[in-house]
Amino acid sequence: MSAARFFVSGKVQGVWFRASTREQARTLGLRGYANNLADGWVEVLAAGDEAAIERLAQWLRQGPPNARVDSLQREPADETEAGSGFLCG
């Protein structure tokens, strides 16, 4: 098991980014969450199989159709923060 925390900037709030991320993560069998941050970024924590996290990272670089991703940052995370499902906050 692996975990990663992503920070996504651009046009990522108000474009179904979190809900679309949740759908992608659930399809990939990942646990975690996607939250809007006050500064306009979206934080995503994903835990599960490393290959699935990599696939989510690739998807996050583009996001859903109405989004525009300007920056994607990744850092290690503790898988115990992920909980038992994938939530949107």
Backbone as ProteinMPNN parsed JSONL, in Angstrom:
{"seq_chain_A": "MSAARFFVSGKVQGVWFRASTREQARTLGLRGYANNLADGWVEVLAAGDEAAIERLAQWLRQGPPNARVDSLQREPADETEAGSGFLCG", "coords_chain_A": {"N_chain_A": [[0.826, -1.188, 0.0], [0.405, 2.247, -0.717], [0.573, 5.827, -0.379], [-0.351, 9.135, -1.339], [-0.288, 12.695, -1.44], [-1.853, 15.236, -3.196], [-1.757, 18.461, -4.661], [-3.674, 20.625, -6.451], [-3.875, 23.17, -8.834], [-5.464, 25.859, -10.635], [-8.236, 26.161, -12.823], [-10.114, 24.717, -10.924], [-12.087, 24.618, -9.062], [-15.585, 24.551, -8.682], [-16.124, 23.2, -11.009], [-16.826, 20.562, -10.986], [-14.62, 19.107, -10.162], [-13.802, 17.795, -7.743], [-15.837, 15.824, -7.364], [-15.551, 14.367, -9.736], [-12.948, 13.482, -9.382], [-13.329, 11.831, -7.174], [-14.916, 9.835, -8.378], [-13.082, 8.775, -10.268], [-11.087, 7.848, -8.496], [-12.478, 5.936, -6.974], [-13.117, 4.108, -8.99], [-10.568, 3.193, -9.47], [-10.051, 1.868, -7.154], [-9.133, 3.221, -4.893], [-8.609, 4.809, -1.683], [-9.423, 7.746, 0.262], [-9.587, 11.311, -0.086], [-10.97, 14.343, -1.542], [-10.629, 17.732, -1.332], [-11.706, 21.138, -1.393], [-9.61, 23.953, -1.085], [-9.075, 26.992, 0.746], [-7.533, 28.78, -0.71], [-8.136, 28.371, -3.35], [-7.081, 26.114, -4.488], [-7.194, 22.511, -4.944], [-7.034, 19.835, -2.731], [-5.933, 16.52, -2.748], [-5.983, 13.367, -1.347], [-4.741, 10.19, -1.705], [-4.841, 6.704, -1.276], [-3.626, 3.405, -1.617], [-3.033, 0.905, -4.079], [0.092, 1.375, -5.663], [0.336, 1.608, -8.479], [-2.278, 2.31, -9.161], [-2.483, 4.775, -7.883], [-0.659, 6.207, -9.417], [-2.017, 6.213, -11.86], [-4.223, 7.764, -11.139], [-2.852, 10.143, -10.631], [-2.002, 10.812, -13.213], [-4.501, 11.311, -14.371], [-5.29, 13.505, -12.812], [-3.684, 15.51, -13.83], [-5.077, 16.536, -15.939], [-7.821, 16.53, -15.307], [-11.473, 16.883, -15.079], [-13.641, 17.599, -17.965], [-14.364, 20.456, -17.907], [-12.43, 21.629, -16.401], [-9.258, 23.301, -15.784], [-6.039, 22.546, -15.413], [-3.345, 23.98, -13.899], [-1.176, 23.508, -12.273], [0.272, 20.706, -10.666], [1.098, 19.286, -7.725], [2.92, 16.914, -5.832], [3.224, 14.984, -2.883], [4.574, 12.785, -0.358], [2.366, 10.77, 1.689], [0.62, 9.671, 4.637], [-0.898, 6.609, 4.785], [-2.825, 6.028, 6.688], [-4.345, 8.279, 7.02], [-6.268, 8.197, 5.097], [-8.769, 6.983, 5.504], [-11.733, 4.915, 5.022], [-13.058, 4.955, 2.602], [-13.645, 6.927, -0.366], [-13.91, 10.301, -0.218], [-15.584, 13.472, -0.746], [-14.928, 16.719, 0.278]], "CA_chain_A": [[0.0, 0.0, 0.0], [1.084, 3.533, -0.814], [-0.305, 6.995, -0.252], [0.203, 10.391, -1.851], [-1.121, 13.887, -1.333], [-1.715, 16.081, -4.374], [-2.314, 19.804, -4.632], [-3.99, 20.948, -7.845], [-4.309, 24.552, -9.014], [-5.995, 26.227, -11.939], [-9.693, 26.25, -12.744], [-10.404, 23.406, -10.33], [-13.236, 24.713, -8.159], [-16.809, 24.9, -9.399], [-16.161, 22.5, -12.305], [-17.004, 19.136, -10.667], [-13.309, 18.475, -10.041], [-13.765, 16.859, -6.611], [-16.717, 14.683, -7.632], [-14.921, 13.582, -10.803], [-11.789, 12.824, -8.768], [-13.871, 10.725, -6.372], [-15.325, 8.777, -9.312], [-11.859, 8.143, -10.783], [-10.424, 7.137, -7.403], [-13.27, 4.737, -6.651], [-12.914, 3.167, -10.095], [-9.222, 2.641, -9.314], [-9.98, 1.164, -5.876], [-8.354, 4.016, -3.948], [-9.253, 5.45, -0.538], [-8.902, 9.082, 0.508], [-10.522, 12.424, -0.172], [-10.673, 15.529, -2.355], [-11.167, 18.899, -0.632], [-11.381, 22.49, -1.83], [-8.861, 24.757, -0.126], [-9.475, 28.407, 0.736], [-6.745, 29.532, -1.682], [-8.563, 28.022, -4.705], [-6.51, 24.831, -4.872], [-7.855, 21.297, -4.469], [-6.142, 18.85, -2.107], [-6.379, 15.144, -2.953], [-5.194, 12.336, -0.68], [-5.093, 8.891, -2.271], [-4.106, 5.573, -0.706], [-3.943, 2.13, -2.251], [-2.001, 0.349, -4.949], [0.931, 2.43, -6.257], [-0.004, 1.777, -9.896], [-3.553, 3.029, -9.208], [-2.181, 6.168, -7.527], [-0.028, 6.798, -10.598], [-3.075, 6.448, -12.85], [-4.964, 8.93, -10.673], [-1.984, 11.313, -10.839], [-2.092, 11.152, -14.639], [-5.814, 11.907, -14.595], [-5.317, 14.809, -12.152], [-2.992, 16.495, -14.668], [-6.056, 17.118, -16.867], [-9.091, 16.71, -14.618], [-12.678, 16.729, -15.896], [-13.665, 18.447, -19.163], [-14.459, 21.908, -17.698], [-11.32, 22.092, -15.562], [-7.968, 23.651, -16.376], [-5.018, 22.307, -14.396], [-2.123, 24.753, -14.114], [-0.085, 22.947, -11.482], [0.011, 19.516, -9.86], [2.202, 18.993, -6.817], [2.736, 15.634, -5.149], [4.103, 14.726, -1.74], [4.215, 11.537, 0.326], [1.323, 10.885, 2.705], [0.417, 8.513, 5.514], [-2.13, 5.954, 4.338], [-3.829, 5.991, 7.747], [-5.18, 9.477, 6.881], [-7.172, 8.023, 3.965], [-10.083, 6.476, 5.86], [-12.145, 3.639, 4.438], [-13.639, 5.153, 1.275], [-13.112, 8.142, -0.984], [-14.896, 11.327, 0.083], [-15.407, 14.862, -1.181], [-15.224, 17.619, 1.386]], "C_chain_A": [[0.867, 1.248, 0.0], [0.068, 4.638, -0.581], [0.418, 8.221, -0.784], [-0.809, 11.499, -1.652], [-0.801, 14.766, -2.536], [-2.346, 17.439, -4.094], [-2.453, 20.252, -6.079], [-4.465, 22.394, -7.919], [-4.752, 24.773, -10.45], [-7.478, 26.487, -11.801], [-10.183, 24.894, -12.251], [-11.505, 23.46, -9.272], [-14.434, 25.182, -8.958], [-16.939, 24.234, -10.759], [-16.276, 20.982, -12.117], [-15.686, 18.393, -10.514], [-13.294, 17.439, -8.927], [-14.615, 15.625, -6.874], [-16.137, 13.777, -8.715], [-13.694, 12.835, -10.274], [-12.254, 11.639, -7.94], [-14.259, 9.554, -7.269], [-14.109, 8.025, -9.855], [-11.203, 7.291, -9.708], [-11.168, 5.852, -7.039], [-13.122, 3.683, -7.732], [-11.563, 2.455, -9.968], [-9.031, 1.894, -7.987], [-9.179, 1.904, -4.809], [-9.231, 4.546, -2.82], [-8.683, 6.854, -0.407], [-9.96, 10.139, 0.417], [-10.039, 13.467, -1.162], [-11.375, 16.703, -1.691], [-10.778, 20.184, -1.343], [-10.606, 23.182, -0.72], [-9.243, 26.224, -0.305], [-8.74, 29.224, -0.321], [-7.096, 29.201, -3.141], [-7.989, 26.717, -5.221], [-7.431, 23.704, -4.416], [-6.772, 20.379, -3.92], [-6.753, 17.473, -2.309], [-5.431, 14.228, -2.192], [-5.672, 11.003, -1.233], [-4.212, 7.815, -1.661], [-4.575, 4.292, -1.376], [-2.749, 1.632, -3.034], [-1.231, 1.472, -5.647], [0.595, 2.667, -7.724], [-1.316, 2.551, -10.05], [-3.348, 4.503, -8.848], [-1.543, 6.88, -8.711], [-1.059, 7.108, -11.681], [-3.931, 7.64, -12.449], [-4.15, 10.197, -10.9], [-2.029, 11.754, -12.301], [-3.421, 11.832, -14.945], [-5.877, 13.313, -14.002], [-4.623, 15.888, -12.979], [-3.939, 17.181, -15.648], [-7.368, 17.428, -16.178], [-10.271, 16.509, -15.545], [-12.71, 17.757, -17.031], [-13.672, 19.959, -18.917], [-13.329, 22.479, -16.86], [-10.134, 22.528, -16.421], [-6.934, 23.506, -15.263], [-3.758, 23.067, -14.781], [-0.927, 24.134, -13.413], [-0.575, 21.726, -10.718], [1.256, 19.238, -9.034], [1.88, 17.701, -6.081], [3.72, 15.537, -3.993], [3.674, 13.412, -1.092], [3.138, 11.803, 1.379], [1.27, 9.594, 3.514], [-0.917, 7.88, 5.147], [-3.202, 5.898, 5.419], [-4.745, 7.216, 7.716], [-6.316, 9.277, 5.885], [-8.58, 7.568, 4.343], [-10.433, 5.213, 5.103], [-12.769, 3.757, 3.044], [-12.968, 6.325, 0.605], [-14.202, 9.2, -0.905], [-14.559, 12.652, -0.579], [-15.783, 15.748, -0.009], [-15.611, 18.975, 0.906]], "O_chain_A": [[1.922, 1.295, 0.633], [-1.14, 4.405, -0.587], [1.641, 8.328, -0.69], [-2.019, 11.278, -1.69], [0.363, 15.01, -2.854], [-3.342, 17.543, -3.379], [-1.483, 20.259, -6.837], [-5.348, 22.802, -7.165], [-4.454, 23.984, -11.348], [-7.93, 26.982, -10.769], [-10.606, 24.042, -13.032], [-11.815, 22.443, -8.652], [-14.333, 26.08, -9.794], [-17.763, 24.643, -11.576], [-15.871, 20.213, -12.988], [-15.634, 17.18, -10.714], [-12.827, 16.319, -9.135], [-14.17, 14.502, -6.635], [-16.225, 12.554, -8.615], [-13.433, 11.699, -10.669], [-11.653, 10.566, -7.99], [-13.961, 8.404, -6.949], [-14.1, 6.795, -9.899], [-10.807, 6.153, -9.964], [-10.551, 4.809, -6.824], [-13.014, 2.494, -7.431], [-11.429, 1.279, -10.31], [-7.957, 1.349, -7.735], [-8.608, 1.276, -3.917], [-10.44, 4.709, -2.981], [-7.59, 7.132, -0.901], [-11.109, 9.908, 0.796], [-8.877, 13.483, -1.567], [-12.592, 16.672, -1.508], [-9.658, 20.312, -1.839], [-10.918, 23.011, 0.458], [-9.681, 26.637, -1.379], [-9.251, 30.244, -0.782], [-6.439, 29.686, -4.062], [-8.378, 26.259, -6.295], [-8.334, 23.915, -3.606], [-5.734, 20.171, -4.548], [-7.945, 17.274, -2.073], [-4.215, 14.302, -2.369], [-6.87, 10.718, -1.231], [-2.999, 7.981, -1.54], [-5.76, 4.117, -1.664], [-1.6, 1.908, -2.689], [-1.836, 2.413, -6.162], [0.572, 3.814, -8.17], [-1.453, 3.358, -10.969], [-3.973, 5.379, -9.445], [-1.857, 8.04, -8.977], [-0.981, 8.144, -12.341], [-4.325, 8.438, -13.299], [-4.697, 11.217, -11.317], [-2.088, 12.951, -12.585], [-3.466, 12.811, -15.689], [-6.45, 14.216, -14.611], [-4.945, 17.068, -12.839], [-3.649, 18.275, -16.133], [-7.97, 18.472, -16.43], [-10.111, 16.024, -16.665], [-11.897, 18.681, -17.054], [-13.028, 20.687, -19.672], [-13.275, 23.688, -16.633], [-10.021, 22.182, -17.596], [-6.954, 24.256, -14.288], [-3.175, 22.838, -15.841], [0.201, 24.222, -13.897], [-1.687, 21.71, -10.191], [2.332, 18.987, -9.575], [0.727, 17.427, -5.749], [4.878, 15.944, -4.098], [2.535, 12.977, -1.262], [3.015, 12.916, 1.891], [1.813, 8.564, 3.112], [-1.954, 8.542, 5.193], [-4.38, 5.735, 5.1], [-5.816, 7.194, 8.323], [-7.234, 10.095, 5.827], [-9.506, 7.757, 3.554], [-9.552, 4.516, 4.599], [-12.981, 2.742, 2.38], [-11.846, 6.687, 0.96], [-15.289, 9.022, -1.455], [-13.409, 12.92, -0.926], [-16.823, 15.557, 0.62], [-15.893, 19.859, 1.715]]}, "name": "protein", "num_of_chains": 1, "seq": "MSAARFFVSGKVQGVWFRASTREQARTLGLRGYANNLADGWVEVLAAGDEAAIERLAQWLRQGPPNARVDSLQREPADETEAGSGFLCG"}
